[in-house]
Amino acid sequence: MKYKDIRDLFFPPVCPICDKVLSFDRIEKGICMSCIKKDFFIKGNICMSCGKRISGAEEYCSDCMKMKHVFEKNRGLFVYDRDVKK
């Protein structure tokens, strides 16, 4: 038994979105099955600079067209609303 396995017995890994304890088959993925099925992930057209969802065929969102950021490129995983805010 590895140290990580012992640690997981006392402090089991949880889903970062809903705080449910992850089953052993989900530990590697890091997110529970119910949250994977929800529409949390940013998909579709995204800004080439900040990674926000955009509509249409633009390359950059309105914020990035107005202002230069200190970073070259950013990419978010989740849409920051509903359960992700919690």
C-alpha positions as CSV (number, residue, x, y, z in Angstrom):
1,M,0.0,0.0,0.0
2,K,1.4,3.4,-1.0
3,Y,1.4,6.6,1.0
4,K,-1.2,8.1,-1.4
5,D,-3.5,5.2,-0.8
6,I,-3.3,5.6,3.0
7,R,-3.8,9.3,2.7
8,D,-6.9,8.7,0.5
9,L,-8.4,6.5,3.3
10,F,-8.3,9.4,5.7
11,F,-8.8,12.3,3.3
12,P,-10.6,10.9,0.2
13,P,-10.4,12.9,-3.0
14,V,-13.5,14.9,-3.8
15,C,-15.0,16.4,-6.9
16,P,-14.0,20.1,-7.1
17,I,-17.4,21.1,-8.3
18,C,-19.9,19.2,-6.1
19,D,-17.7,18.0,-3.2
20,K,-18.8,14.4,-3.5
21,V,-16.2,11.8,-2.6
22,L,-14.8,10.3,-5.8
23,S,-15.1,6.7,-6.5
24,F,-11.9,4.8,-7.2
25,D,-12.5,4.7,-10.9
26,R,-12.9,8.6,-11.0
27,I,-9.8,9.5,-8.9
28,E,-7.6,9.8,-12.0
29,K,-10.1,12.0,-13.8
30,G,-10.7,14.2,-10.8
31,I,-14.4,15.0,-11.5
32,C,-17.4,12.8,-10.7
33,M,-19.6,11.4,-13.4
34,S,-22.6,13.6,-12.6
35,C,-20.5,16.7,-13.1
36,I,-18.9,15.4,-16.3
37,K,-22.4,15.1,-17.8
38,K,-23.3,18.7,-17.0
39,D,-22.4,21.6,-19.3
40,F,-19.6,23.1,-17.2
41,F,-16.8,22.9,-19.7
42,I,-16.0,25.8,-22.1
43,K,-16.7,24.5,-25.7
44,G,-17.1,26.0,-29.1
45,N,-15.8,29.4,-30.1
46,I,-13.4,30.9,-27.6
47,C,-11.4,34.1,-27.5
48,M,-7.8,33.5,-28.7
49,S,-6.4,35.6,-25.9
50,C,-8.4,35.1,-22.7
51,G,-10.3,31.9,-23.5
52,K,-13.9,33.2,-22.8
53,R,-16.8,31.9,-24.9
54,I,-17.6,34.2,-27.8
55,S,-20.3,34.1,-30.4
56,G,-19.8,34.3,-34.1
57,A,-16.5,34.1,-36.0
58,E,-14.5,36.7,-34.1
59,E,-11.1,35.7,-32.9
60,Y,-11.1,37.9,-29.8
61,C,-13.8,38.9,-27.2
62,S,-14.8,42.6,-26.9
63,D,-12.7,42.9,-23.7
64,C,-9.6,41.7,-25.4
65,M,-10.1,44.0,-28.4
66,K,-10.3,47.0,-26.1
67,M,-7.5,46.2,-23.7
68,K,-4.1,44.4,-23.9
69,H,-3.5,41.8,-21.2
70,V,-0.2,41.1,-19.4
71,F,-0.4,37.5,-20.5
72,E,-0.2,36.1,-24.0
73,K,-2.9,33.4,-23.8
74,N,-5.2,32.0,-21.2
75,R,-7.6,29.0,-21.3
76,G,-10.2,28.3,-18.7
77,L,-11.8,24.9,-18.3
78,F,-15.2,25.8,-16.8
79,V,-17.9,28.3,-17.4
80,Y,-17.9,30.3,-14.2
81,D,-21.6,30.1,-13.2
82,R,-24.1,28.0,-11.3
83,D,-22.4,25.1,-9.4
84,V,-18.9,26.1,-10.4
85,K,-19.3,29.4,-8.4
86,K,-20.3,27.4,-5.4
